[in-house]
């Protein structure tokens, strides 16, 4: 656990609490309810058993269909690249490769979960893994190049570096789940989304999930 993360744990808890207030509101904290009210019948709109409601399985099916379509699209680009390479058309093969790489970099949000995509019971800071340490050092060195740039989260300046850094931290979480750097990696994912990738996480939902996970990994 880095000193940087340790110093920010209290700030993280405050941020998470304030974010929940902003998201869910604080109705009732300052209102004075009329104690004489005795009719607690739900409003007509809320008391309509025939009103259609969204079913979670339908939503889940839609997400699964989207993920399958995305994967099929990526695989079709891989096949297209192969065909063009075999025919000697390297220019169009490079088009297909770049299109695939750009598609793979697009953020896939955890629609069916309240946790970060990489979270699992296998992720736990247990041991030092040289490959994970190297990946962490690369990610942090890149993070260090833009962390001092004012208002970077509200401009296009260095967002490419921010995405590369967060991708490296997330790769560490996926590929080295027992590394003793996973808690720091989760923390820096939260920082990067909150401060430097506002376009990807305008409502702080991803940042909150990574911050909560970082605290769970190092309570």
C-alpha positions as CSV (number, residue, x, y, z in Angstrom):
1,X,0.0,0.0,0.0
2,X,1.5,3.3,-1.1
3,X,1.7,6.3,1.3
4,X,-0.2,8.3,-1.3
5,X,-3.2,6.0,-1.0
6,X,-3.0,5.8,2.8
7,X,-3.1,9.6,3.1
8,X,-6.2,9.8,0.9
9,X,-8.3,7.1,2.5
10,X,-10.2,9.6,4.7
11,X,-10.7,11.9,1.7
12,X,-12.0,9.0,-0.3
13,X,-14.6,8.1,2.4
14,X,-15.7,11.8,2.4
15,X,-15.9,11.9,-1.3
16,X,-18.0,8.7,-1.5
17,X,-20.4,10.0,1.1
18,X,-20.8,13.3,-0.6
19,X,-21.3,11.5,-3.9
20,X,-24.1,9.4,-2.5
21,X,-25.8,12.6,-1.2
22,X,-25.5,14.2,-4.6
23,X,-26.8,11.1,-6.3
24,X,-29.7,10.2,-4.1
25,X,-30.5,13.5,-2.5
26,X,-31.1,14.4,1.2
27,X,-34.9,14.8,1.1
28,X,-36.3,14.9,4.6
29,X,-33.2,16.3,6.3
30,X,-34.6,19.9,6.4
31,X,-38.3,19.4,5.6
32,X,-40.9,19.8,8.3
33,X,-43.6,17.3,7.7
34,X,-47.2,18.0,8.7
35,X,-47.9,15.7,11.6
36,X,-51.7,15.9,10.9
37,X,-51.4,14.0,7.7
38,X,-53.1,10.7,8.1
39,X,-53.8,9.6,4.5
40,X,-50.9,7.6,3.3
41,X,-52.5,6.2,0.2
42,X,-49.9,6.0,-2.6
43,X,-50.4,8.4,-5.5
44,X,-52.5,7.0,-8.3
45,X,-49.5,6.7,-10.7
46,X,-47.7,4.6,-8.1
47,X,-50.7,2.4,-7.4
48,X,-51.2,0.9,-10.8
49,X,-50.6,-2.9,-10.8
50,X,-51.3,-3.0,-14.6
51,X,-48.6,-0.5,-15.4
52,X,-45.8,-2.3,-17.4
53,X,-42.5,-2.4,-15.7
54,X,-39.0,-3.1,-17.1
55,X,-37.9,-6.7,-16.3
56,X,-34.3,-7.3,-15.3
57,X,-34.0,-10.4,-17.4
58,X,-34.9,-8.4,-20.5
59,X,-32.3,-5.8,-19.6
60,X,-29.7,-8.6,-19.0
61,X,-30.5,-10.1,-22.4
62,X,-30.0,-6.8,-24.1
63,X,-26.6,-6.3,-22.5
64,X,-25.6,-9.8,-23.4
65,X,-26.7,-9.3,-27.0
66,X,-24.7,-6.0,-27.1
67,X,-21.6,-7.7,-25.8
68,X,-22.0,-10.6,-28.3
69,X,-22.4,-8.2,-31.2
70,X,-19.4,-6.2,-30.1
71,X,-17.2,-9.4,-29.9
72,X,-18.5,-10.5,-33.3
73,X,-17.6,-7.1,-34.8
74,X,-14.1,-7.4,-33.4
75,X,-13.7,-10.9,-34.8
76,X,-14.9,-9.8,-38.2
77,X,-12.2,-7.1,-38.2
78,X,-9.6,-9.6,-37.3
79,X,-10.8,-11.8,-40.2
80,X,-10.8,-8.8,-42.5
81,X,-7.3,-7.9,-41.6
82,X,-6.2,-11.5,-42.3
83,X,-7.8,-11.5,-45.7
84,X,-6.2,-8.2,-46.7
85,X,-2.8,-9.4,-45.5
86,X,-3.1,-12.6,-47.5
87,X,-4.0,-10.6,-50.6
88,X,-1.0,-8.3,-50.1
89,X,-3.1,-5.2,-49.4
90,X,-1.3,-4.0,-46.3
91,X,-2.9,-0.5,-46.4
92,X,-6.4,-1.9,-45.9
93,X,-5.1,-4.5,-43.5
94,X,-3.8,-1.7,-41.4
95,X,-7.2,0.0,-41.6
96,X,-8.9,-3.1,-40.2
97,X,-6.3,-3.4,-37.5
98,X,-6.6,0.2,-36.4
99,X,-10.4,0.0,-36.4
100,X,-10.2,-3.1,-34.2
101,X,-7.8,-1.5,-31.8
102,X,-10.0,1.6,-31.5
103,X,-13.1,-0.6,-30.9
104,X,-11.3,-2.6,-28.2
105,X,-10.3,0.7,-26.4
106,X,-13.9,1.9,-26.1
107,X,-15.0,1.7,-22.5
108,X,-17.4,-1.2,-21.8
109,X,-19.5,-0.2,-18.7
110,X,-20.5,-2.7,-16.0
111,X,-24.2,-2.5,-16.8
112,X,-25.2,-5.6,-14.8
113,X,-23.0,-5.0,-11.7
114,X,-22.3,-2.4,-9.1
115,X,-18.6,-3.3,-9.0
116,X,-15.7,-2.5,-11.3
117,X,-15.4,-4.9,-14.2
118,X,-12.2,-6.4,-12.9
119,X,-13.5,-7.1,-9.4
120,X,-13.6,-10.7,-8.2
121,X,-13.0,-12.8,-5.1
122,X,-9.6,-13.7,-6.6
123,X,-8.3,-10.2,-6.4
124,X,-6.4,-9.8,-3.1
125,X,-3.0,-8.0,-2.3
126,X,-0.9,-11.1,-1.3
127,X,2.5,-11.2,-2.9
128,X,5.1,-9.2,-4.8
129,X,5.0,-10.2,-8.5
130,X,7.9,-8.8,-10.6
131,X,5.8,-8.5,-13.8
132,X,3.0,-6.8,-11.9
133,X,5.5,-4.4,-10.3
134,X,6.9,-3.5,-13.7
135,X,3.4,-2.8,-15.1
136,X,2.5,-0.8,-12.0
137,X,5.7,1.3,-12.3
138,X,5.0,2.0,-16.0
139,X,1.4,3.0,-15.3
140,X,2.4,5.3,-12.4
141,X,5.3,6.9,-14.3
142,X,2.8,7.8,-17.1
143,X,0.3,9.0,-14.5
144,X,3.0,11.2,-13.0
145,X,3.4,13.0,-16.3
146,X,-0.1,14.5,-16.3
147,X,-1.1,14.6,-12.6
148,X,0.1,18.1,-12.2
149,X,-1.5,19.6,-15.3
150,X,-4.4,21.9,-14.2
151,X,-7.9,21.2,-15.4
152,X,-6.8,18.2,-17.5
153,X,-10.0,16.4,-16.9
154,X,-11.9,19.2,-18.7
155,X,-9.7,19.3,-21.8
156,X,-8.4,17.0,-24.4
157,X,-4.9,17.6,-23.2
158,X,-3.1,14.3,-22.5
159,X,-6.3,12.3,-22.3
160,X,-4.5,9.7,-24.4
161,X,-1.9,9.3,-21.7
162,X,-4.6,9.1,-19.0
163,X,-6.4,6.3,-20.9
164,X,-3.1,4.4,-21.4
165,X,-2.3,4.7,-17.7
166,X,-5.7,3.5,-16.5
167,X,-5.6,0.7,-19.0
168,X,-2.3,-0.5,-17.5
169,X,-3.7,-0.3,-14.0
170,X,-6.7,-2.3,-15.1
171,X,-4.5,-4.8,-16.9
172,X,-2.7,-5.3,-13.6
173,X,-6.0,-6.0,-11.8
174,X,-7.0,-8.5,-14.4
175,X,-3.8,-10.4,-15.0
176,X,-2.1,-10.3,-11.6
177,X,-5.0,-10.5,-9.1
178,X,-2.7,-11.5,-6.2
179,X,-0.2,-8.7,-6.7
180,X,0.4,-6.5,-3.6
181,X,-0.2,-3.6,-6.0
182,X,-3.9,-4.3,-6.7
183,X,-5.2,-1.9,-4.0
184,X,-3.0,0.9,-5.3
185,X,-4.0,0.1,-8.9
186,X,-7.7,0.3,-8.0
187,X,-7.2,3.6,-6.2
188,X,-5.4,5.2,-9.2
189,X,-8.1,3.9,-11.5
190,X,-10.6,5.9,-9.4
191,X,-8.3,9.0,-9.4
192,X,-7.8,9.0,-13.1
193,X,-11.5,8.5,-13.9
194,X,-12.5,11.3,-11.4
195,X,-9.9,13.9,-12.3
196,X,-8.6,13.2,-15.8
197,X,-11.2,11.2,-17.8
198,X,-14.4,13.2,-17.1
199,X,-15.7,12.5,-20.6
200,X,-15.7,8.7,-19.8
201,X,-17.1,9.1,-16.3
202,X,-19.2,12.3,-16.1
203,X,-21.2,11.2,-13.1
204,X,-18.3,9.7,-11.1
205,X,-19.9,6.2,-11.1
206,X,-16.7,4.4,-12.2
207,X,-14.5,6.5,-9.9
208,X,-16.8,5.6,-6.9
209,X,-16.7,1.9,-7.7
210,X,-12.9,1.9,-7.9
211,X,-12.5,3.9,-4.7
212,X,-14.8,1.6,-2.8
213,X,-13.0,-1.4,-4.0
214,X,-9.6,0.1,-3.1
215,X,-10.8,0.6,0.5
216,X,-12.1,-2.9,0.6
217,X,-8.7,-4.3,-0.5
218,X,-7.0,-2.3,2.2
219,X,-9.5,-1.5,4.9
